[in-house]
Each structure stands twice: as C-alpha cells, then as structure tokens.
Amino acid sequence: MVDNMSIADIERYNRLLEVYGGLLSDRAREILSDYITYGLSITEIADARNVSKQSVSTTIRRALRNLEKYEDVLGVLSLLDIVDKKCPEVAEVWIKTRERGEA
C-alpha cells in the first residue's frame, strides 16, 4: 500500500494519524504508525506481532478508512490547514501546545 502512495499521501496520513489517532484502537494505531510513520512492510509488522499479513493489511485498510471518515465528519485537519495559511502564529502556538501535551 505505502508503495503505491505518493509522499503527499503518506504525509497526509501521518497528519491524520496525529490528529485522530486517539480515536483508533491501540492495536490499529500502532500498526498504522509502524506502516505509515516508520515505513515497515506488512510482512515486517506481521512477523513482529506474530499475526497474519492479511490481519495487518485489513487493519491498515480499516484504520485509513476510519481516519478519512473522522476527517470528513470533524474536519480538524482542514481547519488546521486554513489556520496554517491564514494565521501562521496561531498554527505555531497549536504545535507547541500539542508538543507539551496540552491539546
């Protein structure tokens, strides 16, 4: 899957994972992070977790679909993009707040 994604797609999914990752199950979030953020293959993830490649693949597909659904309904990432463009200072405060764990 990642092999078929552009860098822009991977970046978007990383951002969606950052914004909505807390809404995923721990397992789905960890598998997706391994795949998207760390670039591990489905085989590497399956071997490390002692599960089937099909299970990993299904988890990734569902997690990506759920992240897209969350964004469609809540629109947080779109809002952050607007804030980034219109008000870079606010975006900077948001990033620092998230880094401190206050958001």
LUMGU-325809 format. One line per field, with one value per residue (C-alpha): residue number from 1; x, z, y. Coordinates in steps of 0.2 Angstrom, whole numbers. Each point is the difference from the previous one (the first is absolute). Example, Ala and Ser with C-alpha at 12.3 -4.5 7.8 and 13.67 -1.06 7.14 Angstrom:
% residues 2
pos: [1;2]
x: [62;6]
z: [39;-3]
y: [-22;17]
% end
This chain:
% residues 103
pos: [1;2;3;4;5;6;7;8;9;10;11;12;13;14;15;16;17;18;19;20;21;22;23;24;25;26;27;28;29;30;31;32;33;34;35;36;37;38;39;40;41;42;43;44;45;46;47;48;49;50;51;52;53;54;55;56;57;58;59;60;61;62;63;64;65;66;67;68;69;70;71;72;73;74;75;76;77;78;79;80;81;82;83;84;85;86;87;88;89;90;91;92;93;94;95;96;97;98;99;100;101;102;103]
x: [0;13;9;-14;-2;8;10;-14;-12;12;2;-19;-3;14;-10;-16;7;7;-17;-11;11;-8;-16;7;3;17;4;-6;9;16;-1;-4;14;13;-6;-3;12;14;-2;0;-7;-15;11;11;-14;-9;16;4;-18;-2;-15;-5;4;-19;-4;13;-6;-18;4;9;-14;-13;11;3;-19;-4;12;-8;-17;5;7;-16;-11;11;12;13;14;-8;-2;18;5;-11;8;18;-4;-9;8;17;3;-16;6;17;-9;-10;15;9;-15;-2;19;-3;-15;-12;-11]
z: [0;5;-16;-10;11;-5;13;1;4;14;7;0;9;13;3;1;12;11;1;1;6;17;-7;-7;10;8;-12;-16;5;3;-16;-10;8;-4;-18;-4;12;1;-17;5;-12;3;2;12;11;-1;5;15;6;-4;-10;-18;-14;-4;18;-2;-17;5;16;-11;-12;13;10;-15;-5;18;0;-16;8;15;-11;-11;16;11;-12;12;-12;-13;14;4;-18;-1;16;-6;-16;9;16;2;18;6;-9;9;17;-4;-4;16;10;-8;3;19;0;4;-15]
y: [0;13;-5;6;17;16;10;12;-15;-7;18;2;-17;5;16;-9;-13;14;9;-15;-14;0;-5;-16;-16;-1;-15;9;16;-10;-10;15;10;-14;0;19;8;-12;-8;-18;-13;-10;-15;8;6;-17;-9;12;-2;-18;2;-3;12;0;6;14;5;0;10;13;1;3;12;11;-1;5;15;6;-2;10;14;0;2;11;9;4;-2;11;13;-1;2;16;6;-4;11;14;2;-9;7;-9;-16;2;1;-15;-10;5;-4;-17;-3;4;-12;14;-3]
% end
